């Protein structure tokens, strides 16, 4: 059985296009949560690590009456 890291799952999800952390968490729940558990906090920590490593980049979308959100995309390195 092959082991897939959380980073690999996030990179695969982002290969389909830009997503917010919330959208990634929801997609994770639908696709792999039945056999692989990760909390939203774990996803956000991994996204921060991936951004620091240059695998993804984030842009901030300012929202009124809601917290700002970050939209993530792959970099050439990712």
C-alpha positions as CSV (number, residue, x, y, z in Angstrom):
1,X,0.0,0.0,0.0
2,X,1.4,3.4,-1.0
3,X,1.6,6.2,1.6
4,X,0.4,9.6,0.5
5,X,1.5,12.6,2.5
6,X,-1.0,15.4,3.3
7,X,1.2,17.7,1.2
8,X,0.8,15.4,-1.9
9,X,-3.0,15.4,-1.4
10,X,-3.1,19.2,-1.2
11,X,-0.8,19.6,-4.3
12,X,-3.1,17.2,-6.2
13,X,-6.2,19.2,-5.2
14,X,-4.5,22.5,-6.2
15,X,-3.6,21.0,-9.6
16,X,-7.3,21.6,-10.5
17,X,-7.0,25.3,-9.8
18,X,-7.0,28.0,-7.2
19,X,-8.8,27.2,-3.9
20,X,-9.3,28.6,-0.5
21,X,-8.3,26.7,2.6
22,X,-12.0,26.3,3.3
23,X,-12.7,24.8,-0.1
24,X,-9.7,22.5,0.2
25,X,-10.9,21.3,3.6
26,X,-14.4,20.6,2.2
27,X,-13.0,18.8,-0.8
28,X,-10.8,16.7,1.5
29,X,-13.9,15.7,3.6
30,X,-15.7,14.5,0.5
31,X,-12.8,12.7,-1.2
32,X,-10.5,11.1,1.4
33,X,-12.0,11.6,4.8
34,X,-13.5,8.1,4.9
35,X,-10.0,6.6,5.1
36,X,-7.7,9.4,6.1
37,X,-8.5,11.9,8.8
38,X,-7.0,15.4,8.9
39,X,-8.4,18.4,10.8
40,X,-8.8,21.8,9.2
41,X,-6.0,23.0,11.5
42,X,-3.7,20.3,10.1
43,X,-4.6,21.4,6.5
44,X,-3.8,25.1,7.3
45,X,-0.5,24.2,9.0
46,X,0.5,22.2,6.0
47,X,-0.6,25.0,3.6
48,X,1.6,27.4,5.6
49,X,4.6,25.0,5.3
50,X,4.0,24.5,1.6
51,X,3.9,28.3,1.0
52,X,7.1,28.8,3.0
53,X,8.7,26.0,0.9
54,X,7.7,27.8,-2.4
55,X,5.4,25.0,-3.5
56,X,2.2,27.2,-3.4
57,X,1.4,30.9,-3.3
58,X,-1.4,32.6,-1.6
59,X,-3.3,35.8,-2.4
60,X,-5.5,37.5,0.2
61,X,-9.1,38.3,-0.8
62,X,-10.5,41.0,1.4
63,X,-14.1,40.5,2.5
64,X,-16.5,42.7,4.3
65,X,-18.2,41.3,7.4
66,X,-16.1,38.2,7.2
67,X,-12.4,37.4,7.8
68,X,-10.2,37.8,4.8
69,X,-9.4,34.6,3.0
70,X,-6.4,33.3,1.3
71,X,-6.6,31.7,-2.2
72,X,-3.9,29.2,-2.9
73,X,-2.4,28.2,-6.3
74,X,0.6,26.0,-7.3
75,X,3.9,27.6,-8.1
76,X,6.1,26.2,-10.9
77,X,8.0,24.4,-8.1
78,X,4.8,22.9,-6.8
